[in-house]
Amino acid sequence: MRILRRGSRGNDVAEVQVRLSELGYIPGPIDGTFGAKTEAAVIRFQRDRGLTPDGIVGPLTYNVLFQPVPQPDYVPYTIKAGDTLYKLSLIYGVSVDELFAANPGVDPYQLRIGQQIVIPKRPGRRHTFSAWIPYWVQQEAMAVVRQHAELFTTLSPFWYELTPTGDLLLYPNGEDSALIEFTLSRGIELIPLIANNYDQQLISTVLNNPTIRQRHVTQIVNKVLSMNYAGIEIDYENIAVTDRDLFVLFLRELKTALVPYNKKLYVAIQAKTYADEPVSAGHDYLGIGSIVDVVRLMLYDYSWDTPGSIAPVGWIQEVLDYAVTVIPSSKLEAGLPTYGYDWGTTRRGVTYDAAIRLAQQYGAQIIQDPQGGPHFSYIDADEIVHEVWFINAIYFATFVDIVNQYNIRGISIWYPGGDDPQIYTVIRDRLM
């Protein structure tokens, strides 16, 4: 090759100008003339690469300039109705500029349904991804899980209920053989859940009677061993403050009984922002976190009696700010919602699809609130005003970013099956 410097002309100069432009060093017009702007671009490139910044393209500068640049991995994507590059940038965690660069020639204002584009992969930290499986929608939930089986580390089906005698009542669809076989075949941990259905008196009766409490521990261990579960999850809510220490004692007794068999103990606890917050005063975060293997914070249902966000960003951050000071981050999972609520004269649950259909039916404009999630209002045929708040993939991506920020163990969702399908794209590209 010939030495190129200011004043040189020819196709080889144009080739250098094109390459500089590709790498982000603007050389002025690509005209085959080595002028002042091209020289300045060469000098910037040389400085960035640790070369002598003389503005001359000799053999060394030329070889560095044209050496292969590692390309990011890409994932293919098919444009769907309503897609924009901005919306995709939020879901995939890449900038609009990165999408432009990865798709030269694509007109962002003329995206067509069915059009193929590529999206740069983002490097991410490995987290766990789990799901609670309600027994009343178990079939629908598992249909979605099967579609995305490679993403899941743990499944926790609602299969058991605590009884006043310390026994385990089997829920409908409990101990489903197909679900058990599926988790075994895919290497997914099966951690079934025991609930007290928010019954404060029930759990108090069990905790305060040493004989019943020990029977309960024995019943749980026997069930875990007989079914060969990876462990068990305890979801005992609305515990009285006076039973707070007894609940920790129960968990210690249960964990001690599970340890010889190498079985895990998970606990789901209500969210709070300080130790004695009334809504969850019966859960001693510090005591629980020191005993169990995994703590799942239920970061949802912030709004209940009155319309509002199900899981506002600020509240989630406040809960995690407190939780990480008393529970090891490596044990913490964020329990996150995928559903919605429709508040009219009463509150009723809605799936993502149902929320979208309601908005379309009543011609309601969906407001994408970055701090509270999507919501809209409508007036029904009886002239009752409704307010709907729900979760879509864009807002769910905010949850994932928070998990990454706090560097906790991972996420558990409530629940697969009624959610925005693009949530699993968010999980794949921003959590894994």
C-alpha positions as CSV (number, residue, x, y, z in Angstrom):
1,M,0.0,0.0,0.0
2,R,1.1,3.6,-0.5
3,I,1.4,6.0,2.4
4,L,-1.6,8.3,2.6
5,R,-1.3,11.8,4.0
6,R,-2.9,15.2,3.6
7,G,-3.1,16.0,-0.1
8,S,-3.4,12.4,-1.2
9,R,-6.2,11.5,-3.6
10,G,-7.7,8.3,-4.9
11,N,-9.9,5.3,-4.2
12,D,-7.7,4.1,-1.4
13,V,-8.3,7.5,0.4
14,A,-12.0,7.0,-0.1
15,E,-11.7,3.5,1.4
16,V,-10.0,4.9,4.5
17,Q,-12.6,7.6,4.8
18,V,-15.4,5.0,4.7
19,R,-13.7,2.9,7.3
20,L,-13.2,5.9,9.6
21,S,-16.8,6.8,9.3
22,E,-17.9,3.2,10.1
23,L,-15.9,3.5,13.3
24,G,-17.4,6.8,14.3
25,Y,-14.5,9.1,13.3
26,I,-16.1,11.5,10.9
27,P,-13.7,12.4,8.1
28,G,-15.8,14.9,6.3
29,P,-17.1,14.1,2.8
30,I,-16.2,10.7,1.4
31,D,-14.7,12.1,-1.8
32,G,-11.3,10.4,-2.1
33,T,-9.4,13.6,-1.1
34,F,-7.3,13.5,2.1
35,G,-8.1,17.0,3.5
36,A,-7.9,18.6,6.9
37,K,-11.0,16.8,8.2
38,T,-9.7,13.4,7.2
39,E,-6.4,14.2,8.8
40,A,-8.1,15.2,12.0
41,A,-10.2,12.0,12.0
42,V,-7.0,9.9,11.5
43,I,-5.3,11.7,14.4
44,R,-8.3,11.0,16.7
45,F,-8.3,7.4,15.7
46,Q,-4.5,7.0,16.3
47,R,-4.7,8.6,19.7
48,D,-7.6,6.2,20.7
49,R,-5.5,3.2,19.6
50,G,-2.2,4.3,21.2
51,L,-0.5,5.0,17.8
52,T,1.7,8.0,17.0
53,P,-0.9,10.8,16.2
54,D,0.8,12.1,13.1
55,G,-2.3,12.0,10.8
56,I,-0.5,9.8,8.3
57,V,-1.9,6.4,7.3
58,G,1.1,4.1,7.0
59,P,1.2,0.3,7.2
60,L,0.7,0.2,11.0
61,T,-2.2,2.6,11.1
62,Y,-3.8,1.0,8.1
63,N,-3.6,-2.5,9.6
64,V,-5.1,-1.4,12.9
65,L,-7.8,0.6,11.0
66,F,-8.9,-2.4,9.0
67,Q,-8.5,-5.2,11.6
68,P,-11.8,-7.0,12.3
69,V,-13.9,-5.4,15.0
70,P,-15.8,-7.9,17.2
71,Q,-19.4,-7.7,16.3
72,P,-22.2,-7.9,19.0
73,D,-24.5,-10.9,19.0
74,Y,-27.9,-10.2,17.5
75,V,-31.3,-11.7,18.0
76,P,-33.8,-11.8,15.1
77,Y,-37.1,-10.0,15.6
78,T,-40.3,-9.9,13.6
79,I,-42.2,-6.6,13.7
80,K,-45.7,-6.8,15.3
81,A,-48.6,-4.5,15.3
82,G,-47.9,-1.4,17.5
83,D,-44.1,-1.8,17.4
84,T,-41.8,1.2,17.3
85,L,-38.0,1.3,17.7
86,Y,-38.5,3.3,20.9
87,K,-40.8,0.6,22.3
88,L,-38.4,-2.1,21.4
89,S,-35.5,-0.2,22.9
90,L,-37.3,-0.1,26.2
91,I,-38.1,-3.8,26.1
92,Y,-34.7,-5.0,25.1
93,G,-32.6,-2.5,27.0
94,V,-30.8,-1.1,24.0
95,S,-30.7,2.5,22.7
96,V,-32.6,3.6,19.6
97,D,-29.2,4.5,18.1
98,E,-28.0,0.9,18.6
99,L,-31.1,-0.3,16.8
100,F,-30.5,2.1,14.0
101,A,-26.9,0.9,13.7
102,A,-27.9,-2.7,13.7
103,N,-30.5,-2.2,11.0
104,P,-29.1,0.0,8.2
105,G,-31.7,0.8,5.6
106,V,-34.7,0.3,7.9
107,D,-37.0,3.3,8.0
108,P,-38.2,3.7,11.6
109,Y,-41.3,5.5,10.4
110,Q,-42.3,2.8,8.0
111,L,-42.1,-0.4,10.0
112,R,-44.2,-3.2,8.5
113,I,-45.9,-6.1,10.3
114,G,-43.9,-9.2,9.5
115,Q,-40.7,-7.2,8.7
116,Q,-37.5,-8.8,10.0
117,I,-35.0,-6.8,12.0
118,V,-32.2,-7.7,14.4
119,I,-31.7,-6.5,18.0
120,P,-28.3,-6.4,19.7
121,K,-27.9,-8.6,22.7
122,R,-27.0,-7.0,25.9
123,P,-24.5,-8.6,28.3
124,G,-26.1,-9.4,31.5
125,R,-25.6,-11.0,34.9
126,R,-27.1,-14.4,35.5
127,H,-30.1,-14.3,37.9
128,T,-32.6,-16.9,38.9
129,F,-36.1,-16.8,37.3
130,S,-38.9,-18.5,39.0
131,A,-42.7,-18.6,39.0
132,W,-45.5,-19.2,41.4
133,I,-48.2,-21.5,39.8
134,P,-51.7,-21.0,41.2
135,Y,-53.6,-24.3,41.3
136,W,-56.8,-22.6,39.8
137,V,-54.9,-21.6,36.6
138,Q,-52.3,-24.4,36.7
139,Q,-53.0,-25.7,33.1
140,E,-52.8,-22.2,31.5
141,A,-49.7,-21.3,33.5
142,M,-47.9,-24.4,32.6
143,A,-48.6,-24.0,28.9
144,V,-46.6,-20.7,29.1
145,V,-43.9,-22.2,31.2
146,R,-43.4,-25.0,28.7
147,Q,-43.0,-22.4,25.9
148,H,-40.1,-20.8,27.8
149,A,-38.8,-23.7,29.9
150,E,-35.2,-22.8,29.3
151,L,-35.6,-19.6,31.3
152,F,-37.0,-21.1,34.5
153,T,-34.9,-22.2,37.5
154,T,-37.7,-22.9,40.0
155,L,-41.4,-23.5,40.0
156,S,-43.5,-23.2,43.1
157,P,-47.1,-24.5,42.6
158,F,-49.7,-23.7,45.2
159,W,-50.4,-27.3,46.3
160,Y,-50.9,-27.3,50.0
161,E,-52.8,-25.6,52.8
162,L,-52.0,-25.6,56.5
163,T,-54.6,-27.1,58.8
164,P,-55.2,-26.5,62.5
165,T,-53.7,-29.9,63.4
166,G,-50.5,-29.2,61.5
167,D,-51.4,-31.4,58.6
168,L,-51.2,-30.6,54.9
169,L,-54.4,-30.2,52.9
170,L,-53.9,-31.0,49.2
171,Y,-55.4,-28.4,46.8
172,P,-57.1,-29.3,43.5
173,N,-54.5,-30.1,40.8
174,G,-51.9,-30.7,43.6
175,E,-49.1,-33.2,43.1
176,D,-49.7,-33.2,39.4
177,S,-47.6,-36.0,37.9
178,A,-47.2,-34.2,34.5
179,L,-45.9,-31.1,36.2
180,I,-43.5,-33.1,38.3
181,E,-42.2,-35.1,35.3
182,F,-41.8,-31.9,33.3
183,T,-39.6,-30.2,36.0
184,L,-37.5,-33.4,36.3
185,S,-37.0,-33.6,32.5
186,R,-36.0,-29.9,32.2
187,G,-33.8,-29.7,35.4
188,I,-36.1,-27.2,37.0
189,E,-36.3,-27.1,40.8
190,L,-39.7,-28.0,42.2
191,I,-40.5,-26.2,45.4
192,P,-44.2,-26.5,46.2
193,L,-45.8,-24.0,48.4
194,I,-47.9,-24.3,51.6
195,A,-50.3,-21.4,52.4
196,N,-52.3,-20.3,55.4
197,N,-54.7,-18.2,53.3
198,Y,-54.0,-15.1,55.4
199,D,-55.6,-16.8,58.4
200,Q,-53.9,-15.2,61.4
201,Q,-55.7,-17.4,64.0
202,L,-54.8,-20.6,62.1
203,I,-51.1,-20.0,62.0
204,S,-51.1,-18.7,65.6
205,T,-52.8,-22.0,66.8
206,V,-50.0,-24.0,65.1
207,L,-47.1,-21.9,66.3
208,N,-48.2,-21.6,69.9
209,N,-48.7,-25.4,70.4
210,P,-45.3,-27.2,70.5
211,T,-46.9,-30.5,69.7
212,I,-48.8,-29.3,66.7
213,R,-45.8,-27.3,65.5
214,Q,-43.5,-30.3,65.7
215,R,-46.2,-32.4,63.9
216,H,-46.3,-29.8,61.2
217,V,-42.5,-29.9,60.7
218,T,-42.7,-33.7,60.5
219,Q,-45.5,-33.6,58.0
220,I,-43.6,-31.2,55.8
221,V,-40.3,-33.2,55.8
222,N,-42.2,-36.5,55.1
223,K,-44.0,-34.9,52.2
224,V,-40.8,-33.4,50.7
225,L,-39.0,-36.8,51.0
226,S,-41.9,-38.9,49.7
227,M,-42.4,-36.7,46.7
228,N,-38.7,-36.1,46.2
229,Y,-39.2,-32.3,46.0
230,A,-36.1,-30.0,46.0
231,G,-37.6,-28.3,49.0
232,I,-40.6,-26.5,50.3
233,E,-41.9,-22.9,50.3
234,I,-43.7,-21.4,53.3
235,D,-46.2,-18.7,52.6
236,Y,-47.7,-17.8,56.0
237,E,-49.0,-14.3,55.9
238,N,-50.8,-11.9,58.4
239,I,-48.8,-13.3,61.3
240,A,-49.5,-11.5,64.6
241,V,-46.7,-9.4,66.1
242,T,-46.9,-11.5,69.2
243,D,-46.1,-14.7,67.1
244,R,-43.2,-13.1,65.3
245,D,-40.5,-14.9,67.3
246,L,-42.4,-18.2,67.2
247,F,-42.5,-18.1,63.4
248,V,-38.7,-17.7,63.3
249,L,-38.5,-20.6,65.7
250,F,-40.7,-22.7,63.5
251,L,-38.5,-21.9,60.5
252,R,-35.4,-22.9,62.4
253,E,-36.9,-26.2,63.5
254,L,-38.0,-26.9,59.9
255,K,-34.7,-26.0,58.4
256,T,-32.8,-28.1,60.9
257,A,-35.1,-31.1,59.9
258,L,-34.5,-30.5,56.2
259,V,-30.7,-30.1,56.3
260,P,-29.8,-33.8,56.6
261,Y,-31.6,-34.5,53.4
262,N,-30.1,-31.5,51.5
263,K,-33.6,-30.0,51.0
264,K,-34.2,-26.3,50.6
265,L,-36.4,-23.9,52.5
266,Y,-38.0,-21.0,50.8
267,V,-40.2,-18.4,52.5
268,A,-42.5,-15.8,50.9
269,I,-42.9,-12.7,53.0
270,Q,-44.9,-9.5,52.7
271,A,-43.2,-6.3,51.7
272,K,-42.3,-3.6,54.2
273,T,-40.0,-0.6,54.2
274,Y,-39.1,-0.7,57.9
275,A,-39.0,-3.4,60.7
276,D,-42.2,-2.6,62.5
277,E,-44.4,-1.6,59.5
278,P,-47.9,-2.9,60.6
279,V,-48.7,-4.7,57.3
280,S,-45.9,-7.2,57.9
281,A,-44.8,-6.7,61.5
282,G,-45.1,-10.4,62.1
283,H,-42.3,-11.2,59.6
284,D,-38.9,-10.7,61.2
285,Y,-36.7,-10.0,58.1
286,L,-33.5,-10.4,60.0
287,G,-34.4,-13.6,61.7
288,I,-36.0,-15.2,58.6
289,G,-33.1,-14.2,56.4
290,S,-30.6,-15.8,58.8
291,I,-32.3,-19.2,58.6
292,V,-33.8,-20.0,55.2
293,D,-32.2,-20.5,51.8
294,V,-34.4,-18.1,49.8
295,V,-36.6,-15.2,50.8
296,R,-39.2,-14.1,48.3
297,L,-40.4,-10.5,48.8
298,M,-44.0,-10.1,47.5
299,L,-43.6,-6.8,45.7
300,Y,-47.2,-6.3,44.6
301,D,-50.7,-5.3,45.6
302,Y,-49.5,-1.9,46.8
303,S,-52.9,-0.5,45.8
304,W,-55.8,-2.7,47.1
305,D,-58.9,-0.9,48.2
306,T,-58.5,2.2,46.0
307,P,-57.2,2.4,42.4
308,G,-53.5,2.9,41.8
309,S,-50.3,1.2,40.9
310,I,-49.9,-2.5,41.8
311,A,-46.2,-2.1,42.2
312,P,-44.9,1.5,42.0
313,V,-41.1,1.8,41.3
314,G,-40.5,4.1,44.3
315,W,-42.1,1.6,46.7
316,I,-40.2,-1.4,45.4
317,Q,-36.9,0.5,45.8
318,E,-37.8,1.5,49.4
319,V,-38.6,-2.2,50.2
320,L,-35.4,-3.4,48.7
321,D,-33.4,-0.5,50.4
322,Y,-34.6,-1.9,53.7
323,A,-34.5,-5.6,52.8
324,V,-30.8,-5.7,51.7
325,T,-29.7,-4.3,55.0
326,V,-31.1,-7.3,57.0
327,I,-31.3,-10.2,54.4
328,P,-28.3,-11.4,52.4
329,S,-28.8,-10.2,48.7
330,S,-27.8,-13.7,47.6
331,K,-31.0,-15.0,49.2
332,L,-33.4,-12.4,48.0
333,E,-35.8,-12.8,45.1
334,A,-38.2,-10.1,44.0
335,G,-41.7,-11.4,43.7
336,L,-43.2,-9.4,40.9
337,P,-46.7,-9.1,39.4
338,T,-47.7,-9.8,35.8
339,Y,-51.5,-9.1,36.2
340,G,-53.8,-6.1,36.7
341,Y,-56.8,-4.8,38.5
342,D,-60.0,-3.2,37.3
343,W,-61.5,-1.0,40.0
344,G,-65.2,-0.1,39.5
345,T,-67.7,-0.5,42.4
346,T,-65.4,-3.4,43.4
347,R,-61.9,-4.5,42.5
348,R,-61.4,-7.5,40.2
349,G,-58.3,-9.1,38.7
350,V,-57.6,-8.8,35.0
351,T,-55.0,-10.4,32.8
352,Y,-52.8,-8.4,30.4
353,D,-55.0,-9.5,27.5
354,A,-58.2,-8.6,29.3
355,A,-56.8,-5.1,30.1
356,I,-55.9,-4.5,26.5
357,R,-59.4,-5.7,25.3
358,L,-61.1,-3.4,27.8
359,A,-59.1,-0.4,26.5
360,Q,-60.0,-1.3,22.9
361,Q,-63.6,-2.0,23.7
362,Y,-64.1,1.4,25.4
363,G,-61.7,3.4,23.2
364,A,-59.6,4.3,26.3
365,Q,-56.2,5.7,26.0
366,I,-53.5,3.8,27.9
367,I,-51.2,6.0,29.8
368,Q,-47.7,4.5,30.2
369,D,-46.6,5.8,33.6
370,P,-42.9,5.0,34.1
371,Q,-43.2,5.1,37.9
372,G,-46.5,3.2,38.3
373,G,-47.2,1.2,35.1
374,P,-49.8,1.4,32.4
375,H,-53.3,2.5,33.3
376,F,-56.5,3.8,31.8
377,S,-60.1,4.7,32.7
378,Y,-63.5,3.9,31.1
379,I,-67.2,4.2,31.8
380,D,-69.2,1.0,31.4
381,A,-72.8,0.5,30.2
382,D,-74.2,1.2,33.7
383,E,-72.2,4.5,33.7
384,I,-69.8,3.3,36.4
385,V,-66.4,4.8,36.2
386,H,-63.6,2.2,36.1
387,E,-59.8,2.6,36.6
388,V,-57.5,-0.2,35.3
389,W,-53.9,-0.6,36.3
390,F,-51.8,-3.5,34.8
391,I,-48.4,-4.7,33.9
392,N,-46.9,-4.8,30.4
393,A,-43.4,-5.8,29.2
394,I,-42.2,-2.2,29.1
395,Y,-43.0,-1.6,32.8
396,F,-41.8,-5.1,33.7
397,A,-38.4,-4.2,32.2
398,T,-38.2,-1.5,34.9
399,F,-38.5,-4.2,37.5
400,V,-35.7,-6.1,35.9
401,D,-33.5,-3.1,35.9
402,I,-34.1,-2.6,39.6
403,V,-33.2,-6.3,40.3
404,N,-29.9,-5.7,38.4
405,Q,-29.3,-2.5,40.3
406,Y,-29.6,-4.2,43.7
407,N,-27.8,-7.4,42.5
408,I,-30.2,-9.7,44.3
409,R,-30.7,-13.4,43.6
410,G,-33.4,-13.1,41.0
411,I,-37.1,-12.8,40.3
412,S,-40.2,-14.8,40.9
413,I,-43.4,-13.9,39.0
414,W,-47.1,-14.1,40.0
415,Y,-48.0,-15.7,37.6
416,P,-47.4,-17.1,34.1
417,G,-50.3,-17.4,31.7
418,G,-52.1,-14.0,32.1
419,D,-49.1,-11.9,31.3
420,D,-47.7,-9.9,28.4
421,P,-45.9,-12.5,26.2
422,Q,-43.0,-10.1,25.6
423,I,-42.1,-10.3,29.3
424,Y,-40.2,-13.4,28.5
425,T,-38.2,-11.5,25.9
426,V,-37.3,-9.0,28.7
427,I,-36.3,-11.9,31.0
428,R,-34.1,-13.5,28.3
429,D,-32.3,-10.3,27.3
430,R,-32.1,-8.3,30.5
431,L,-32.0,-10.7,33.4
432,M,-30.1,-13.8,32.1
